[in-house]
Every structure is written in C-alpha cells, then in structure tokens.
Amino acid sequence: MPPLSDLVCWIDGLRDRLERGDLAGLPPVQLGHGTQHLAGETTVRIMLADLADLEDPAGSAARDPVWRRERRCHLFAEFRWLRELIG
C-alpha cells in the first residue's frame, strides 16, 4: 500500500480537478452508502466535505476523538478505492 502522503497528495489534486470542472461528467462510482445513485462529482464533493469536517478541530467529531480517528481511517480507505476507480 502506498504511503498516506501519496494519498494526501492525490486528494489535493482531486480538489484541483473538482475546482477546474474536470469531474463534471464523472459517472456514479460505487463506494457504498448509495453512491451508485449520485453523480461521481457529487460523491467526490461529499467525501471532501466529510474530510474537511474531520480535519477541523471544531468539526462535528471534535468531542469524540476515537470515532473521529476511525471515521478518518475509513474515509481514507474510500479515497484509496476512489483513486483505483477514477485514477
């Protein structure tokens, strides 16, 4: 498995791709949680918003650091899967 820093760099690039509109035509991606019914761009936006919330010291998980770590690990696994699907 590549180091986490590689994934973080890829996620940064994903943000750039999203801002440029490169993901506008992305079809649904199957990551679970009903994502097969959403445009791929929408799924990416939700994942990035979730990550931003988890990384915010005052975010919704601020009072539950154990859950926050677990959710962050799970989300990074989903980003790895997304990277495999969309490159």
N, C-alpha and C positions, 0 to 999 in steps of 0.2 A: 504494500500500500504506500503511495507517495506521501511525503510528509505533509502535515497540516498546512504548513506555509505555502505549499504549492496550491492547495485548495483555496486558501485565503486569496492568493493572487488571482486565481481563476474567478472567484466570486467578485473581486474588484473589477475584473474585465467584464463579467456578466452585467454588472451595474452600468458600465460604459455602453455595452451593447444595447441594453434596455433604453438608456437615455437617447441613443442615436436612432432608435426605432428599428434596430436590426431584428428584434424578436416579434415584430408586429404580425408576421404571418406564421408564427410558430404554432403548429397544431397541438392539440391536447397531448399531454405527457402523462403516462400512468405511473403515479408515485403513491397511489392510495389516497384515502381521505376524499374521494370523489373527484380527484383532479382530472379524470378522463372526461369530465363534463365541462371543463373550463378551457378557455384558450390557453395555450402554453405561456403566452406573455402574462396573463393574469396569475397563473401559478407562480411564475418567477417573481412577480411583484409581491405576492403574499409571502413567499419564502423570504425575500429580502426584508420585508417589513417585520416579519417574525424575528429574524436575526437581529435587526436593529433594536427591537424591543428587548431582546435577551441581552444585548450588549450594553444597554442603557442602565447605568447604576440605579436610576429611579424608575426603571421599567416595571411592567406588571409582575415580574417574578422577583422583584427586589427583596421581598420578605421570605422567600423560600429558596435559598441558595442551592439546596440539594436538587430540587425539581429543576431549577434553572440550569444546573450542570447537565442533568440527564436530558433535558429538552434540547440543549445546545448540541450535545453529542448526537442525538437522534437527527437533528436538523442538518448537521454536517454530513451524516450518512446519506440523507436525502439529497444534499447538494452533490455528493460524490456520484450518486445514481443519476442525477440530472446531467452531470458532466458526461457520463457514459452515453446518455441518450441523445444529447444535443451537441456535444463537443465544445 
